[in-house]
Amino acid sequence: MKSTFGPQRLLFPLPTVLIVCGDMEKANIVTIAWISMLTGSPPTLGISVGTRGFSSELIKTNKNFTVNIASIDIIEESDFCGITSGKNIEKFEKSGLTKLPSTIIESPIIKECPVNFECKLTDSGVFGTTNHFVGEIVETHVDTDKLNDVQKAGSVNIEAVNPLIYVSGLREYRKIGKKVGDAYKIGKKLL
Ligand SMILES: Cc1cc2nc3c(=O)[nH]c(=O)nc-3n(C[C@H](O)[C@H](O)[C@H](O)COP(=O)(O)O)c2cc1C
């Protein structure tokens, strides 16, 4: 038996990421969870950002943004950037998070986030009360001490990153669990 609830936003788990837009002089941080990879080549992701917030206009004007993966170490700072607006608060200053210059685009990355993507805006559209921004990833940064092999981007140590997981609908944060299998492989047992 199943209970039925009509349209709900109960999609989980989602990553908690901090989007930074602007430049080193004046930048804003917005916490979002509605993010997805859209295509792999070139690596491109999509983010949903409320039309009424401060960040949408900055992204539209500057045409770039960074995606910074939040860890549990910065749970309070991450939540803070999701309950305040850059319209009336300087979030870098108030949260204590640190701006670092990106290498390719103007929007800075966040030092305290273990993984950071520099994205160039390639497309956008409005859906209801959100802007959908499409960003091509042009550079990826990973804290060296969060890699199992410093030569390999794919060797991120997930336990060390300790990503902050968000459960949409319940509005709660969780932590990631243990590895339970190898993707694209374990299903072969059923071939
Ligand atoms: C955990 C969490 C997830 C959120 N996810 C989104 C999201 O996916 N898209 C969005 O537009 N706002 C999201 N928000 C709300 C924005 O962060 C919030 O509206 C923020 O105040 C906007 O800031 P700004 O005006 O500086 O842009 C989220 C907030 C939290 C706490």
The ligand as a Tripos MOL2 file, in Angstrom:
@<TRIPOS>MOLECULE
LIG
   31    33     1     0     0
SMALL
NO_CHARGES

@<TRIPOS>ATOM
      1 C1         19.0710   24.5100    2.5860 C.3       1 LIG1
      2 C2         18.5570   25.5970    1.6840 C.ar      1 LIG1
      3 C3         18.3550   25.3350    0.3360 C.ar      1 LIG1
      4 C4         17.8910   26.3290   -0.5210 C.ar      1 LIG1
      5 N1         17.7280   26.0410   -1.8560 N.ar      1 LIG1
      6 C5         17.3710   27.0310   -2.6960 C.ar      1 LIG1
      7 C6         17.2960   26.7790   -4.0970 C.ar      1 LIG1
      8 O1         17.5460   25.6860   -4.5820 O.2       1 LIG1
      9 N2         16.9690   27.8250   -4.9030 N.ar      1 LIG1
     10 C7         16.6940   29.0820   -4.3920 C.ar      1 LIG1
     11 O2         16.4100   30.0010   -5.1680 O.2       1 LIG1
     12 N3         16.7510   29.3410   -3.0770 N.ar      1 LIG1
     13 C8         17.0900   28.3660   -2.2200 C.ar      1 LIG1
     14 N4         17.1720   28.6130   -0.8890 N.ar      1 LIG1
     15 C9         16.7620   29.9450   -0.3810 C.3       1 LIG1
     16 C10        17.7870   31.0540   -0.6810 C.3       1 LIG1
     17 O3         19.0690   30.6860   -0.2220 O.3       1 LIG1
     18 C11        17.3000   32.3420    0.0080 C.3       1 LIG1
     19 O4         16.1280   32.7890   -0.6260 O.3       1 LIG1
     20 C12        18.3400   33.4670    0.0820 C.3       1 LIG1
     21 O5         17.9200   34.3540    1.0920 O.3       1 LIG1
     22 C13        18.5030   34.2600   -1.2000 C.3       1 LIG1
     23 O6         19.6180   35.1040   -1.0300 O.3       1 LIG1
     24 P1         19.9450   36.3400   -1.9780 P.3       1 LIG1
     25 O7         18.7800   37.3030   -1.9060 O.co2     1 LIG1
     26 O8         21.1950   36.9330   -1.3740 O.co2     1 LIG1
     27 O9         20.1240   35.8380   -3.3630 O.co2     1 LIG1
     28 C14        17.6140   27.6330   -0.0150 C.ar      1 LIG1
     29 C15        17.8260   27.8950    1.3580 C.ar      1 LIG1
     30 C16        18.2810   26.8820    2.1940 C.ar      1 LIG1
     31 C17        18.4980   27.1900    3.6620 C.3       1 LIG1
@<TRIPOS>BOND
     1     1     2 1
     2     2     3 ar
     3     2    30 ar
     4     3     4 ar
     5     4     5 ar
     6     4    28 ar
     7     5     6 ar
     8     6     7 ar
     9     6    13 1
    10     7     8 2
    11     7     9 ar
    12     9    10 ar
    13    10    11 2
    14    10    12 ar
    15    12    13 ar
    16    13    14 ar
    17    14    15 1
    18    14    28 ar
    19    15    16 1
    20    16    17 1
    21    16    18 1
    22    18    19 1
    23    18    20 1
    24    20    21 1
    25    20    22 1
    26    22    23 1
    27    23    24 1
    28    24    25 2
    29    24    26 1
    30    24    27 1
    31    28    29 ar
    32    29    30 ar
    33    30    31 1
@<TRIPOS>SUBSTRUCTURE
     1 LIG1         1 GROUP 0 **** ****
